[in-house]
């Protein structure tokens, strides 16, 4: 019965009308993918979340909420979600998983288009991932941080002392800007937004949504907001080793665009040299964040934060 009911609900939500579909429902994202049941018992849901679910599934669970049902059943489902999110977690492991997930999305969706506010580097996905990370690593001690709404999570994190005020001053206005502008674009356009071809009426509407006087000011504001929001990824307790690893995927994607990359003498560039170039680019970024430290000092600080006084593998230091 419940499987048939779910199928009918999906059909109603995703069927095409003269105005398009109400919601696109992708059931491949359910546990076990296409092989999994469309409807599941609460006991099976609880067991899967506790023993099999990956970090990205728990990230998605931070957005979960019960939308309909008898009060007793609603309370049971909400309790399972709450208990799963409030488990003790290793912050460094969660940070690495979040970084891996962000890389996968960047490879799939791209992140270069500034007006693709969801997927652009420093855009809505990055702010949401920061909020989800904060919930997963702090909910065990501070369950009151939990909320399906990203803006309220950031408010909670600031109130609980889990998000420094200077970071909150960037992230909270950013999420409001992204949400307000994105809603206008979704309502007004069937496809991507191009400011060069957009009509004056739409540009004026975007400015009103962002509470800015004109589109040139909005565009400049967005240019500042995206890199500022992206920089907050370095401030969410992600270990330095994870930042270096997180840069490898996007960096190697640049090299993989070409059949081969040559050295100045015409020989093929080895992977080790490519990694060194990627790390050099990362070093430039970190220089902006830690400009008062020279290169050797930054290396020493990073090594100590990663390994403490313990020995480390030679290869880690070289790359």
N, C-alpha and C positions, 0 to 999 in steps of 0.2 A: 504493500500500500504506500509506504513512505517513499519508496523509489519512484513509483508512478507519479505521486504527488510532486516530487522534486522535478521530475522531467517536465511536467506540465507547467510548473513555475518557471523553469528555465526557458521553455518555449514561449511563454507569455512575455517574459522580460526581453528576449532577444529577437522576437519576430519583427520583420520589416513592415513598416507602415509608410504612409505618405510623408511622414516627417522623420523617417529613419527608425532605428531601433532605440528602445528606451535604455537598455544596458547591454553591453557585450559581456557575456558570461563565459569564462574560460574554465571549464571543469577539469582540464588537464592538470591544474594546480592543486587538486585535492590529494590527500595521502594516497600513495601508490599510483598516482597518475591515472591513466586510462584503465588500468587494471583494478583500481579501487572502487568500492561501492559508492553510488551517488548519495545515498543516505546511510548514516551509521548510527549505532547506539552510543549513548553517552559513555558507557563503560569502555567501548572500543576507542572512542575519541580520547578519553583520559589515558588509556594505556599507550596509544600511539604517541601522544604528546610527551609522556613521561619517559618513554624508552626508545623511540625511533626517530622522532622529529629532529631535523637539523636546525642550526642556529637561524637560518633565514626564515624557517617556518615559525620559529618563536618571535622573530622580528615582526612577521605578519600578524602573529597572534596579539601583539600589543595594540593592534587596530581593531581587534574583534569586539563585537558587542552583540547581545541578543536583541533582535528587533521585534520578535513576537513570540508569544507562548504563555501558558499558565504560569502564575507567579512562582509556584514551587519548582517547576521545571526550569524556569528562567534563573532562579537562584542557584540551582544545581550546576547548570552550565557555567554561570558566572563564577562560581566557586572553583570549578576545575581550571578555568582560564587564569584566575587570580593565583591559585596555588602553583601552577606551572611557571608563571612569570616571576613568582617570588622565590624560586629555587636559588641556592647559592651557585655562582658561576665564576669561572676564571676570567678576569677582565681582559688579559692579554689574548686569550684564546678567542673570546668574543670579538675583540678588536680585529684580529686577523681574519675571522670569518666575515665580518662586516666589510672589510677592505676587499676581500675576494669577491663578495657579492657585488660591490660597487664596480669593480673592474669588469665583471661579466656583463653588467648592464651597459657599461660604456662601450664594450665591444659590440653588443647587440644593437643598441639604440643610437650610439654616437653621443658626443657631449660638446661638440664644437659650436652648435647653433645657439647664439645667445638668447634668442627669443623662443626657443624651445624650453620654457621655464621649468618644465618637469625634469628633463634629462640633461640640461646644460651643466657643465662643471660649475659647482657652487650653487646649483639650482635647488628646486624643491626636494628632489630625491636625497641630496646630500644633507639638507636640514632634517628631513624625516629620519634618515639613518642615524644622525647624531642623537635625535630624541629617542629612537628605538634602542640604541646602544646604552644611553643613560638609564633607561628603564631596566634593561636586562641585567646590568651590572650592579644597580643600586636598589632594586625592588626588594631584595631579601632583607635589607636593613631599613629601607624607607618605602614601604608599600604604597604610601600616599603619593608617590611620584606617578603612579600608573594612571593613564587616561588615554582613550582612543584618539583624542584630538592633539595634534602636534603642538599647536600654540600653547595649549594648557599644560602639556608636559614640560615645555620650556619654562613656563611660569612656575610650575611646581618645583622644578630643579633649581631655579633661582631662589625661591623661598626656602628650600631645604639646605641651601649652601652647596649644592652639587654642581652648579654652573656659575663660574665667576661672573660678576656684574658686567665686566667689559666684554665678555663673550655674549652674554644675554642681550646687551645693547646692540649687537650686530644681528644675532639670530632671530630675535623676536620681531623686529621690524621687517626683516627679510621674509619671514614666513607669511606675514600679513600682506606684504607687497605681492608675493608670488601668488597667494590665494586670490586676492582681489583681481589682479590682472588676468590670471588664468581663467577665472570664471567668466569674465567678459569675452575672452577669446573663444572659449568653448561654446558660448551662447551665440556668438556672432559669425563664426567661421566654420565651414565644414572641413577645412584642412589647415596646413601650416600658415602662420602669420608672417607676412613680408611687409615691413614698414614702407618699402619703396612703392608698393602697389596698393596699399591700404587707403581707403577713402578718409577724408578729413573727419567725417562723423565718427568713424571708429577710433581714430587717433584721439579725438577730443574725449570720447567716452573712456578710453584707457587712462587718460590724464586725470579725469575725475575720479576714477576708481583708485588711482594711486595717490590722489590728493596733491597733484603737482600741476604747475601752471601751464606747461606746454609739453609737446612730445619730445623736443630736444632735451629738455630737463629730465624727463622720464628715462630717455635712452642713456643719458650720461649717468643718472642715478643707478640704473641697472648695471652699467659697466663697472661701477664701484662696488655694488652689492655682491655680485657673483664671486669675485676673487676674495672678498672679505669673508663670505660664508664658507668658501672652500678652505680657507686658512684655518677655520675652526676645527677641521678634522684633526689638526695637529695638537689640539688642546683638549681632546676628550680622553686623555690617558692612554692613547695608542702608543705602545712601546716603540722606541726608535727603530728597532729591527723590523717592526711591522711596517713602518713608513717606507723603509728602503725596499722591502719586499713588495709593497703595494705599488711602487713606481715601476717595477720590472715589466708588468703586463702591458700597460699603456706604452711604455718605452719601446719594448720589443715589437709592438704593433706598428710603430713607425718604420722599423727596419724591414718588417715582413711585407710591406707594401711593394718591395722591389725584388726582382728575381735574384739579384746579388748586390752586395754593397762592397765597394773596393776601397783599399787603402790608397794613399797618395802614390805608391809605387806600382799600382795596378793589381796587387795581390788581393785575394778575397779577405775581407775583414773577419777575424775570428769572433766567436760569441763573447769571449772574455773582454775583448776591446769594446764591443757593443755595450756590455754591462758597465764598463768603466765610464763610457760616455753618458749612459743613463744616470749613473751615480753622480757624475759631474753636474748634470742638469738639476738633479735633486739637491745637490750642494748649493747651487745658485739660489734655489728657492729657500733653503734653510738659512742661507746667508742673510736674506731679507728679514727672517724671523729672529736671527741671533747675530745681527751685524756687529755687535760689540766683541765677538769672539773670532779669533783667527781660525784657519782651517784645521790646524793640528789640535787646537783646544776643543773645537767642536767634535772632532773624531774621538778625543779622549773622554769627553762628557758622554757621547753616545755609547761608547764601549762600556763605560762604567755603569750607565743606566741599564744596559742590556745584560752585562755579565758580572757586575760588581767587582769583587777582588778575585773572582775565579778565572781559571784559564779558559781560553776560547780557541776554536779551530783557526788555523792560519788563514785558510781560504775565506773565512768570514771577514777578517780584517782587510784582506787584499781587495775584496770586491765591495 
